[in-house]
Amino acid sequence: MRALFWLLGLFTFAVTLAVLSRYNSAYALLVLPPYRVQISMNLLALLTVAAFIGFYLLLRLIARTIELPGQVEAWRQRRRRQAAAEALQDGSRLYLEGRYGQAYRHAEAAYDGGFAPGLSALLAAKAAQALREPERRQQWLDRAAENDRDIHMARLMVETEHAVNDRRFDVAATLLEQLRNSGHRHIAALRLSLQTEQGRGRWEEVARIARQLRKYRALTPEQAAPLLRRAQQEQLREADGDLEALRRLWQSIPEEERQDPRFLVRALPLYIGAGDELLAVKAIESVLDKDWEPELAVLYGRCKSTDLRAQLATAERWLKAHPDDAGLLLTLGRLCLRAQLWGKAESYLEASLSMAPSRAAHLELARLAESLERHDKANQHFRAAAELGA
């Protein structure tokens, strides 16, 4: 449609020009001795316009000819840049596929092509790390640092990850501090912080970061629980024998974590050994009323409370729900020995042995027999305990 309008316009212009030229009888005289040329004014106008157009086209041709080498070079640069971009894209895909050697070559090609040199260098460094080539990895990290303007945070994250993998935890901690100072506090950085603090043995920080990751749903409760248990156990080990330090640590642990039976099995013997048996009694009663743990039932027999009869009544109440628990029967035997209920103690301890022979039950029966001057029976239980201990 546009071509049709141009054609109509051209015909209209031609017709108009032809009509107007009929009324123009002027002429032009050109003299160049000894020659004289006389032409109409209409022809002179046409020749002038044609000469102008021809001169303009000649200048355009010369300008395009001069610009041609630069245009060719720009075209080649665009081609190289496009090839480098494709190399970086393919390298990223190959890295995710686990084809690290090919990913390394593509990243190197992208860097040589000048496309996103910082990002290309980081990809090459990660591929070199996966290929277990630390020297190449460091070379590419140095190149990434030279093109650090747009990838500063990414470079720090990659260097931190490599430091953690190499167990250079102090270096990782320094890099993480730089990330924190730059406002970089996302989940990936927290995960690296968790591994770093584990490597440095800073268990209080491990517990804090694990709780933070659990809060952000980066760790499920099931994933966070063993981390928290390990951190708490290490802190308890460091405070072993110091009752005040143990009590401060107990108060710092959230209530829900103090209800973890597997944590209490490891922690409470330390509190019992340090002399805080009342804390252990309350903790065990609180947990076993909700969630049964046989090892805690055994620990309960080692604790002394202010009210022995109430403690014995609690254990007997548990026995109604768990009549076949050998550990609970051992605990009842110990509590009865402490209450000087010799007959009940012997009955509970023998019932425990009938469920599951244990060195502890034999030793308790041996001591009971000695106190009742039944030396033969005491020796019999001591020998049985020695055999189980061996």
FENTA-V53953 format. One record per helix or strand. SS is the DSSP state (2 for helix, 1 for strand). FROM is the first residue (numbers start at 0). LEN is the number of residues. If there is no record, write none. Layout:
SS & FROM & LEN
SS & FROM & LEN
//
This chain:
2 & 1 & 21
1 & 26 & 6
1 & 34 & 6
2 & 40 & 57
2 & 99 & 13
2 & 116 & 14
2 & 133 & 13
2 & 151 & 14
2 & 168 & 13
2 & 186 & 14
2 & 202 & 13
2 & 220 & 18
2 & 242 & 10
2 & 254 & 4
2 & 260 & 14
2 & 276 & 12
2 & 293 & 7
2 & 307 & 14
2 & 325 & 13
2 & 341 & 14
2 & 358 & 13
2 & 374 & 15
//
